[in-house]
Amino acid sequence: MSRAQTAGPVYALLADGSTVEIRPAGPADYEAIKAMYEAMSPDNTYLRFFSMSRTAGQGQAWQICREPGPGDVTLLALAGGQVVGVAGCSPVQANPAQAEVAFAVADHMHHKGIATLLLEHLVAHARGQHITTLTAQTLTENTAMLKVFADAGLPALRKAADGVVGLSFPLPSGVAGTALDSYLDAVGVRERSSDIASLRHLLAPASVAVIGASRRAGTVGRAILDNIRTAGYAGRLYPVNPHAREICGLPCLESPDELPERVDLAVIAVPPAAVLDAAERCGRRGVGALVVITAGLDAAMSADLLAACRRHGMRLVGPNCFGVAVPGIGLDATFAAAHPRPGTAGLVMQSGGLGFAMANQLSRLGIGISSFVSAGNKLDVSSNDMLLWWEADGVTKLAVLYIESFGNPRKFARTARRVAAKMPVLTVQAGRSAAGQRAAASHTAAVATPLVSRQALFEQAGIIATPTLGELIETTALLASQPVPAGSTVAIVSNVGGAGVLAADVSTELGLTVHRPHGMTHDGLRQLVPDGGAVDGPVDTTATVSAETFRQVLELTAADEEVDAVIALVLPTAATGDLVAAVQQADVRVPLAAVLLDQAESVRLLPRPEGQVPCYGYPEAAAAALARAARYGAWRAAPRGVMPEFSDIRADDARALMREFLRAGPGGWLPPETTAELLRCYGIPLAGLTPASNEEEAVRAFETAPGPVVLKADVPGLVHKTDAGGVELDLRDEADVRAAYRRLTERFDGRLRRVLVQPMIGGGTEVIVGVADDHVFGPLVVFGLGGVATEVLADHAARLTPLTDTDADTLIRSIKAAPLLLGHRGSPPADLGGLRDLLLRVSRLADDLAEITDLDLNPVIAGPDGVVAVDARIKAAPYRPQDPFLRRLR
């Protein structure tokens, strides 16, 4: 890898939460690298160079800074502008698929994880160059370096001789498989630890400065200062204002330069033109984190602000945000009108106003907030960071997000999936309008809107997504107060028959099964429910049921082992007694949702002897909240699945085909022969195509076919052949073929380059398998009903790559037409194993070849005896992706 091909400067977190810059070495770095080597202790010099020579470092510095050889790369770690770490990677001449790595770290920076971080970046570089193995040599007494290698998460082969340990690390291939997953898990553990360490300044500060605190009531700076003072914060608080000596009884500092200590957190509420200067002064004074409330920063100002934070190692929230709050320590560094209540819900919002609204609602319900971050323009701290914090803080029991944009969707998905396995993660779907969709030239791209990508990410990560803010609050109320349902069977008990019917309708529409009592439960209910009621499910207790009887009905119904959750709908009347109290006092051991039909609030929490129960104003709200909770429970209980390795895949041959295609031009739709060969490299079945340049060749191709054939027009720029009349079907004799060829020639009037002759494949179900890639979310595999129905019926589902076998099975069963594939009304099922295999191979193809922007297999015929694509299109453009899981700050 030449220096020009390496990644540019990036920042990343060390084990203690401090920040380092990582960038390629260049000729101008000679003196800085030499200085680091010369400052190393004799012991450190010996362990690095196997020698005590004081000139070894000088020679190595010169070697690093000269023009690199083919494939060589050297990365530097810099802290405070000084080189504190060096890592090199050089291909082995005898075997270019192997590369040797070596490391050096400044004495005063040991045990901060610099070598480990540099190794991760070298692994990303090596995998990007298709290097399969890294090697290293170190002395047996260099226990620190041996530990770096041992803890990296890579399988290691060791061989010791004459006091030197030789190590070899096979690198995970592709983007799937258990080896890569294990490595990413190890990287994730290190990232979580360093991220949490860096966020302590922000979310557990011992001291806070308010830059722009004001003497004038009604200003943002004054409101923030007042909120911190009155919320019970016990840490040290410093107002900063050059025009005041005292504010609210607190001594006021003229500038951040005068701060008497290295303050953990500074909140900046000054005019846009003054933000950068304030940030620089905070950085020079050693402030650990910034919250920039100020709005109105343009792109250049925002870039300068982030650069200042990176140089000085400060984490940043905002700009254009409402602040942060940690009620448990009395920190309310916002300008909200009321302090949020301490509790168990973590809250991160890109919209500060919605954040305040959500915090107020959760406080009203009594759920409360563990920590709240208004992310604003999200230059640095994001939902990824907050998920890592909540995973480890010991307080947060559920996470609530409002996300308008994603900086790194793949890393977010991996983090959210891990966190959602331990606690509910909820969000509201933002940006669902048609304005967010893009026009596209292929069926797959037309299906793959940004909303579809977002939905796929949420579903795979186990995130509970609601269409409205109200439903987000209602679902949060359920999950904050009730256990996750073990299944999807819901019992409905009501003293208003019509309300029970409505609840049953909505429950069924949302995928819940309404319980039908039988056996002992049915008999017991028959004895309890007054005449005129119903016990077959939903249970109608009649409007005159007593509170005691209603409680008994609830308890009997909930005790049935088939019941996973209960909805209790009540409308108190003069004849019933206190039905609300009956719900509160009932001994129900499964998730319970109440509906009070004359309640003003959309949802509130009712106290019970053990905990609380959510009480809704409408049956639909209770059913929807339970349905989401049940789907989340099913996701959490489902096996995670595996990403299979395919021994017959020829990834190197596929890359060569792609390079050859892109070498000839800027990209576009691949020729049919290249498309077919690319699919063959991944074992993707495609019905045979025989090109015919004239009518006689078309006839000869027909004569060698096993049965009827199809003629397809090969016309430059033609994507949707069927729509344009470019497909002639079911040609059974020579006359049919000749007539079809002449129709195509006439129809395309000189544009017809040739025809493609293909065997006619009948039977089975037509489906589409496709890939779209917007280079933000990464490749998206789309599956659905195929043929001409693809866009008309819009019956499709999608998942982000890489797919697991569980993802593939879920995709197949997610579409409305799934019964056609599973065997409908006695018809044989499709080859589901073959369909799963096809989806997994397409996923691997899309991940291996990032240049692919669109892929269409439509239709794919899924029959009982196999699966085969009848038509295929692939579009590509030059692209070199970044490793989405590499540890780096944005």
KARAPE-V27775 format. One record per pair of residues at least 6 apart in sequence whose C-alpha atoms are under 6 Angstrom apart, sorted by the first residue. I is the first residue (numbers start at 0). J is the second residue. If there is no record, write none. Layout:
{{I & J} {I & J}}
This chain:
{{0 & 69} {0 & 70} {0 & 71} {1 & 69} {1 & 70} {7 & 22} {8 & 21} {8 & 22} {9 & 20} {9 & 21} {10 & 19} {10 & 20} {10 & 21} {10 & 887} {10 & 888} {11 & 18} {11 & 19} {11 & 887} {11 & 888} {12 & 18} {12 & 193} {13 & 111} {13 & 112} {13 & 193} {14 & 111} {14 & 112} {14 & 193} {15 & 193} {15 & 196} {16 & 193} {16 & 196} {16 & 197} {18 & 312} {19 & 77} {19 & 78} {20 & 76} {20 & 77} {21 & 75} {21 & 76} {22 & 74} {22 & 75} {23 & 73} {23 & 74} {23 & 75} {24 & 73} {24 & 74} {24 & 75} {25 & 64} {26 & 64} {29 & 60} {29 & 64} {32 & 60} {33 & 57} {33 & 60} {36 & 56} {39 & 106} {45 & 51} {71 & 88} {71 & 89} {72 & 87} {72 & 88} {73 & 86} {73 & 87} {74 & 85} {74 & 86} {75 & 84} {75 & 85} {76 & 82} {76 & 83} {76 & 84} {77 & 83} {83 & 104} {83 & 105} {84 & 103} {84 & 104} {85 & 102} {85 & 103} {86 & 101} {86 & 102} {87 & 100} {87 & 101} {88 & 99} {88 & 100} {89 & 98} {89 & 99} {90 & 97} {90 & 98} {91 & 97} {91 & 98} {96 & 130} {96 & 131} {97 & 130} {97 & 132} {97 & 133} {98 & 133} {99 & 133} {99 & 134} {99 & 135} {100 & 135} {115 & 147} {131 & 169} {131 & 170} {132 & 168} {132 & 169} {132 & 170} {133 & 167} {133 & 168} {134 & 166} {134 & 167} {135 & 165} {135 & 166} {136 & 164} {136 & 165} {137 & 163} {137 & 164} {138 & 162} {138 & 163} {138 & 164} {139 & 162} {139 & 163} {139 & 164} {152 & 182} {152 & 185} {153 & 182} {154 & 168} {155 & 167} {155 & 168} {156 & 166} {156 & 167} {157 & 165} {157 & 166} {158 & 164} {158 & 165} {171 & 178} {171 & 179} {175 & 642} {176 & 642} {176 & 643} {191 & 387} {195 & 388} {200 & 263} {200 & 264} {200 & 287} {200 & 288} {201 & 264} {201 & 288} {204 & 263} {205 & 234} {206 & 234} {206 & 235} {206 & 236} {206 & 262} {206 & 263} {207 & 236} {207 & 264} {207 & 265} {208 & 236} {208 & 237} {208 & 238} {208 & 265} {209 & 238} {209 & 239} {209 & 265} {209 & 266} {210 & 239} {210 & 266} {210 & 267} {211 & 220} {211 & 239} {211 & 240} {211 & 268} {211 & 269} {212 & 220} {212 & 221} {212 & 238} {212 & 239} {212 & 240} {213 & 220} {213 & 221} {214 & 246} {220 & 268} {222 & 334} {223 & 332} {223 & 333} {223 & 334} {226 & 331} {227 & 330} {227 & 331} {227 & 332} {230 & 329} {231 & 329} {232 & 329} {232 & 330} {238 & 251} {239 & 251} {239 & 252} {239 & 253} {239 & 254} {240 & 253} {241 & 253} {244 & 251} {245 & 251} {255 & 280} {255 & 281} {261 & 285} {261 & 286} {262 & 286} {263 & 286} {263 & 287} {264 & 287} {264 & 288} {264 & 289} {265 & 289} {266 & 289} {266 & 290} {266 & 291} {267 & 291} {267 & 292} {268 & 292} {268 & 293} {271 & 296} {275 & 304} {282 & 311} {287 & 313} {288 & 313} {288 & 314} {288 & 315} {289 & 315} {290 & 315} {290 & 316} {291 & 317} {291 & 318} {292 & 318} {292 & 319} {292 & 320} {292 & 321} {293 & 318} {293 & 319} {294 & 319} {315 & 379} {315 & 380} {316 & 374} {316 & 380} {317 & 374} {317 & 375} {317 & 376} {317 & 377} {318 & 375} {318 & 376} {319 & 375} {320 & 351} {320 & 373} {320 & 375} {321 & 333} {321 & 351} {321 & 373} {322 & 332} {322 & 333} {322 & 373} {323 & 332} {323 & 333} {323 & 371} {323 & 372} {324 & 330} {324 & 331} {324 & 332} {324 & 370} {324 & 371} {325 & 370} {326 & 341} {327 & 341} {339 & 362} {340 & 362} {340 & 367} {341 & 367} {341 & 368} {341 & 369} {342 & 366} {342 & 367} {342 & 368} {342 & 369} {343 & 367} {343 & 368} {343 & 369} {343 & 394} {343 & 395} {343 & 396} {344 & 368} {344 & 369} {344 & 395} {344 & 397} {344 & 398} {345 & 368} {345 & 369} {345 & 370} {345 & 395} {345 & 398} {345 & 399} {346 & 371} {346 & 399} {347 & 371} {347 & 372} {347 & 373} {347 & 400} {348 & 354} {348 & 373} {348 & 374} {348 & 400} {348 & 401} {349 & 373} {349 & 374} {349 & 375} {349 & 401} {349 & 402} {351 & 373} {361 & 367} {364 & 603} {364 & 604} {369 & 395} {383 & 411} {389 & 395} {396 & 422} {397 & 422} {397 & 423} {397 & 424} {398 & 424} {399 & 424} {399 & 425} {399 & 426} {400 & 426} {401 & 426} {408 & 776} {410 & 884} {412 & 460} {415 & 460} {416 & 460} {416 & 461} {419 & 461} {420 & 635} {424 & 462} {425 & 462} {425 & 463} {425 & 464} {426 & 464} {427 & 464} {427 & 465} {427 & 466} {428 & 465} {428 & 466} {431 & 450} {436 & 448} {439 & 445} {443 & 769} {444 & 771} {455 & 797} {455 & 798} {465 & 471} {474 & 624} {477 & 613} {480 & 611} {481 & 590} {482 & 590} {483 & 632} {484 & 563} {484 & 629} {485 & 563} {486 & 563} {487 & 511} {487 & 629} {488 & 511} {488 & 512} {488 & 513} {488 & 514} {488 & 562} {488 & 563} {489 & 513} {489 & 514} {489 & 562} {489 & 563} {489 & 564} {489 & 565} {490 & 513} {490 & 514} {490 & 565} {491 & 537} {491 & 565} {491 & 566} {492 & 538} {492 & 567} {493 & 499} {493 & 539} {493 & 567} {493 & 568} {493 & 569} {494 & 539} {494 & 540} {494 & 541} {494 & 542} {494 & 569} {495 & 542} {496 & 539} {499 & 537} {502 & 618} {506 & 622} {514 & 536} {515 & 535} {515 & 536} {516 & 535} {528 & 540} {532 & 539} {532 & 540} {532 & 541} {533 & 539} {543 & 574} {543 & 575} {544 & 575} {545 & 575} {546 & 575} {546 & 576} {546 & 577} {546 & 578} {546 & 581} {550 & 581} {550 & 585} {554 & 586} {554 & 587} {557 & 587} {564 & 589} {564 & 590} {564 & 591} {565 & 591} {566 & 591} {566 & 592} {566 & 593} {567 & 593} {568 & 593} {568 & 594} {569 & 595} {570 & 596} {583 & 607} {592 & 613} {593 & 614} {594 & 614} {594 & 615} {594 & 616} {595 & 616} {596 & 616} {598 & 616} {601 & 615} {601 & 616} {602 & 614} {602 & 615} {603 & 613} {603 & 614} {604 & 611} {604 & 612} {604 & 613} {604 & 614} {605 & 611} {605 & 612} {640 & 803} {640 & 804} {640 & 805} {641 & 803} {641 & 804} {642 & 803} {648 & 680} {648 & 681} {649 & 680} {653 & 677} {666 & 875} {666 & 876} {667 & 874} {667 & 875} {668 & 873} {668 & 874} {669 & 873} {669 & 874} {684 & 867} {685 & 867} {685 & 868} {686 & 869} {687 & 757} {688 & 755} {688 & 756} {688 & 757} {689 & 755} {689 & 756} {690 & 754} {690 & 755} {691 & 697} {691 & 753} {691 & 754} {692 & 753} {707 & 729} {707 & 730} {707 & 731} {707 & 759} {708 & 729} {708 & 730} {708 & 757} {708 & 758} {708 & 759} {709 & 727} {709 & 728} {709 & 729} {709 & 756} {709 & 757} {709 & 759} {710 & 726} {710 & 727} {710 & 755} {710 & 756} {711 & 725} {711 & 726} {711 & 754} {711 & 755} {712 & 725} {712 & 754} {713 & 752} {713 & 753} {713 & 754} {714 & 750} {714 & 751} {714 & 752} {730 & 736} {763 & 860} {763 & 861} {763 & 862} {764 & 860} {764 & 861} {765 & 785} {765 & 786} {765 & 858} {765 & 859} {765 & 860} {766 & 783} {766 & 784} {766 & 785} {766 & 858} {766 & 859} {767 & 782} {767 & 783} {767 & 784} {767 & 785} {767 & 856} {767 & 857} {767 & 858} {767 & 859} {768 & 781} {768 & 782} {768 & 856} {769 & 780} {769 & 781} {769 & 854} {769 & 855} {769 & 856} {770 & 779} {770 & 780} {770 & 781} {770 & 853} {770 & 854} {771 & 778} {771 & 779} {771 & 852} {771 & 853} {772 & 778} {772 & 852} {778 & 800} {779 & 798} {779 & 799} {780 & 797} {780 & 798} {781 & 796} {781 & 797} {782 & 795} {782 & 796} {783 & 794} {783 & 795} {784 & 794} {785 & 857} {785 & 858} {786 & 858} {794 & 814} {795 & 814} {800 & 842} {801 & 842} {807 & 835} {820 & 828} {820 & 829} {821 & 828} {822 & 828} {828 & 863} {829 & 861} {829 & 862} {829 & 863} {830 & 863} {830 & 865} {833 & 866} {850 & 875} {850 & 876} {850 & 877} {850 & 878} {851 & 874} {851 & 875} {852 & 874} {852 & 875} {853 & 873} {853 & 874} {854 & 872} {854 & 873} {855 & 871} {855 & 872} {856 & 868} {856 & 870} {856 & 871} {857 & 870} {858 & 869} {859 & 867} {859 & 868} {859 & 869} {860 & 866} {860 & 867}}
